[in-house]
Amino acid sequence: MYYLTYVSLEIKKALKTIGHILLGVVTLVLLIGVIVLAATKLLYQDVVVERMTVAVVQTENNTLSNMAMDIIGSMDSVESFCDFVYLDEEEALVGMKANEIFATMVIPNQLVEDIMNGTNTPVIIILPEDPGIEASLFKELTDAGAVILGSSQAGIYAVTDYCIEHGLTSQIQEAQDILNGVYLNRAMSRESYFKYSPVSGTGDMTTIQYYIAYGIILFLFLCGIPFAIILKEDSKTLKDKLTFSGIGSMKRAISKVIAIGTLLFCIALLFGMVGIGAYYGITGELFLLSFWDFIGLAITILAVSAIIVFIYRAAGNPVGGVMLLFLSTIVMIFCSGGFIPSAFLPNAIRNISPWLPTTILAKQIGSILTEVYSFANFMKTILIIFIFVPLTSVVRN
């Protein structure tokens, strides 16, 4: 009974500060909003890859070379952003200096004939000293084209050798014509090289749901910053009195987590109502939580509270707690893929990502958004509470 009274006092103390906490949270949300808008403006400027003009320099006019360039210019991957113009080398270099030409191709004599007889005299590609993204893309295209050409030649040589070894010399030309048609059709449409296989770095969630889930987790953790005013470490005298009354370090840790969880739940409820109202205003649909959604959200908030209390207790003072909470939250969110999906992060980070609390908690929020529930992830969320509450009880006690 005495312990229940202590827990209720902790909750009451936490809820008494809700006005100051909300002011701090609103300020924090506005600050985060400004940062997100600025970052979005920086990352998603109205700049796209322009169509690039490529100069073609021929040492002599060759009909087959002209036909080859026309075919290359018709390829999907080239035609989408390349325009070829025929210039002499001096004009091409002047155009590159004036940023009117993005790259220059110097075509050797007898280009097609050299490809057919295996001489393979290389095409010289001249790029500017400081190539932009357009020139870099063109370099990738030429590298890919060289690989395709090498593969095609290997196929032609292989079928020629096969026909010679088996006495089918009269069918060499026919076989080569068939393969040339196959390779040309393949080269004309780069999409034919790939099977359609959707890959998502966001799991069962859509991109919007993914970032909403991580946004909610980031919001819940950063709400802990204004909690510094109520998470000051208890004095030694108070600890001794509580211990004498049968309220040891474990019970004190549990009561702190319950109190912070209650406060955080109230804040989440208020902001959630605003979010649901905004969602209804935009889509005309009302987003409602089921019973299990409500339970999942409550467990998630308790897990976040357990981590927040542990961080403040480990820091030892409010200022240190604020700094440690902010840094650890940003690092965990980043390594979890909250800023960039983990599929695009280095292997070392991807290996630890599934074990981070932020990953588990974001998936729990994601299950609410997608209504695809995972019992295993629900148990992992509970496990976070059972890990951090005991850790809190042994830190600075």
C-alpha positions, -999 to 999 in steps of 0.1 A, spaced: 0 0 0 28 24 9 45 16 -25 13 24 -44 11 57 -26 47 64 -37 39 55 -73 8 78 -73 29 106 -59 55 101 -87 27 102 -113 12 133 -97 45 150 -96 51 142 -133 16 154 -144 19 186 -124 47 197 -148 27 189 -180 21 225 -188 59 233 -188 66 200 -205 41 207 -233 56 242 -239 90 226 -242 77 199 -265 59 224 -287 91 244 -290 110 212 -298 85 202 -325 87 237 -341 125 235 -341 125 200 -356 99 212 -382 121 241 -393 152 217 -395 132 192 -416 119 219 -439 153 233 -444 168 199 -450 141 190 -475 146 223 -493 184 216 -495 181 179 -505 151 183 -529 159 214 -549 142 220 -583 173 208 -601 172 177 -624 197 162 -647 196 182 -679 197 167 -714 234 166 -722 249 175 -756 277 151 -766 300 160 -795 309 133 -820 342 138 -838 349 117 -868 384 117 -884 367 108 -917 331 104 -928 321 67 -927 286 55 -935 287 25 -911 300 46 -883 272 71 -889 247 43 -888 262 29 -856 259 63 -839 223 66 -850 216 32 -834 234 42 -802 214 74 -801 182 54 -803 189 33 -772 165 39 -744 192 47 -718 210 71 -742 180 87 -759 165 96 -726 190 124 -719 217 125 -747 218 146 -779 246 139 -803 260 167 -825 287 162 -851 316 186 -848 353 188 -854 376 183 -824 385 219 -820 348 230 -819 340 203 -795 368 213 -770 357 250 -772 321 239 -765 333 219 -735 351 249 -721 320 270 -725 299 243 -707 278 238 -739 292 203 -745 293 178 -717 315 152 -734 333 145 -766 335 111 -784 364 108 -809 354 80 -834 383 61 -850 384 53 -887 366 21 -897 349 18 -862 324 -9 -872 348 -28 -894 373 -29 -865 346 -42 -841 337 -69 -866 373 -81 -872 382 -80 -835 407 -51 -837 385 -31 -814 402 3 -818 388 22 -788 366 53 -790 382 81 -771 359 98 -746 369 133 -735 353 146 -703 356 180 -687 382 184 -659 354 189 -633 326 167 -646 291 173 -632 265 146 -627 256 146 -664 291 138 -675 294 112 -647 262 95 -660 275 95 -695 307 78 -683 286 51 -667 267 46 -700 299 43 -720 313 18 -695 281 -2 -696 282 -1 -734 317 -15 -735 306 -44 -714 276 -51 -736 299 -49 -767 324 -73 -752 297 -98 -743 282 -96 -778 316 -101 -794 323 -131 -772 290 -146 -783 298 -140 -820 332 -156 -817 319 -185 -798 293 -194 -824 318 -189 -852 343 -213 -835 315 -238 -829 305 -238 -865 341 -242 -877 348 -271 -853 316 -290 -864 320 -284 -901 291 -259 -904 310 -231 -921 282 -225 -945 260 -215 -916 284 -191 -899 269 -160 -915 233 -170 -907 243 -177 -871 261 -144 -868 231 -125 -883 208 -142 -858 230 -133 -828 236 -98 -841 198 -93 -841 195 -107 -806 223 -86 -792 210 -55 -810 175 -59 -796 189 -64 -761 211 -33 -764 183 -11 -777 162 -17 -745 183 -18 -714 152 -29 -694 153 -63 -710 184 -71 -689 164 -71 -657 136 -90 -641 110 -69 -623 115 -76 -586 102 -50 -562 127 -44 -534 118 -22 -504 140 -9 -477 110 -1 -456 97 -37 -451 59 -41 -449 55 -3 -446 51 22 -474 77 49 -475 53 74 -459 44 49 -431 81 41 -426 90 77 -419 59 84 -399 69 54 -376 104 66 -371 92 102 -368 69 91 -339 98 73 -322 121 103 -326 93 125 -312 88 103 -282 125 101 -274 130 139 -278 100 145 -256 124 133 -229 145 164 -232 120 187 -213 117 158 -187 150 170 -172 131 191 -147 115 160 -132 142 134 -136 167 149 -112 185 123 -92 170 118 -57 191 129 -27 209 103 -7 187 111 23 155 104 4 169 72 -11 178 60 24 143 68 38 126 51 9 149 20 12 141 19 50 104 20 40 108 -10 18 111 9 -15 144 -2 -29 162 8 -61 142 -16 -83 108 -3 -71 120 33 -75 131 26 -110 97 10 -118 78 40 -103 99 65 -124 92 45 -156 55 44 -148 53 81 -140 73 91 -171 53 67 -192 20 82 -180 32 117 -188 45 107 -222 13 89 -229 -7 120 -222 16 141 -245 13 114 -272 -24 114 -268 -27 151 -272 -4 153 -303 -20 121 -317 -54 137 -316 -40 167 -336 -24 143 -360 -56 122 -365 -75 155 -370 -50 166 -397 -52 132 -413 -90 134 -414 -89 169 -428 -66 158 -457 -80 123 -465 -115 125 -451 -109 92 -434 -109 87 -396 -79 67 -382 -90 47 -352 -69 25 -329 -80 -10 -321 -76 -25 -286 -44 -42 -296 -31 -11 -313 -38 7 -280 -19 -20 -260 10 -19 -285 13 19 -283 12 18 -244 40 -9 -243 60 12 -268 57 43 -247 67 24 -216 98 10 -234 107 45 -245 102 58 -209 124 30 -195 152 40 -219 148 78 -211 149 71 -173 180 49 -177 198 76 -198 191 103 -172 202 80 -144 234 70 -162 242 106 -170 239 116 -133 226 151 -139 199 169 -160 223 186 -183 243 155 -190 210 136 -194 198 160 -221 230 158 -241 232 120 -237 196 115 -246 198 137 -277 231 121 -290 221 85 -283 186 91 -299 201 105 -331 228 78 -334 202 50 -328 177 65 -352 204 68 -379 218 33 -374 182 19 -374 176 35 -408 153 62 -396 170 89 -418 182 66 -446 167 31 -448 192 5 -434 193 -12 -468 215 16 -480 238 17 -450 271 -1 -446 271 -38 -437 284 -32 -402 255 -9 -394 230 -32 -411 241 -60 -389 235 -42 -356 203 -24 -368 178 -52 -360 190 -52 -324 186 -15 -317 157 -4 -295 147 22 -320 144 -4 -348 122 -26 -326 100 3 -314 96 17 -350 84 -17 -362 59 -18 -333 46 16 -344 47 3 -380 24 -26 -371 -2 -1 -358 0 18 -391 -1 -13 -414 -22 -35 -392 3 -63 -398 11 -75 -363 42 -93 -351 40 -112 -319 78 -116 -319 84 -78 -322 58 -72 -295 77 -95 -271 110 -77 -281 94 -44 -270 84 -59 -237 120 -72 -234 133 -37 -237 114 -28 -206 127 -58 -187 163 -49 -197 164 -12 -190 144 -11 -157 169 -34 -139 198 -15 -155 183 17 -141 180 2 -107 217 -6 -105 230 27 -119 239 53 -92 221 36 -64 
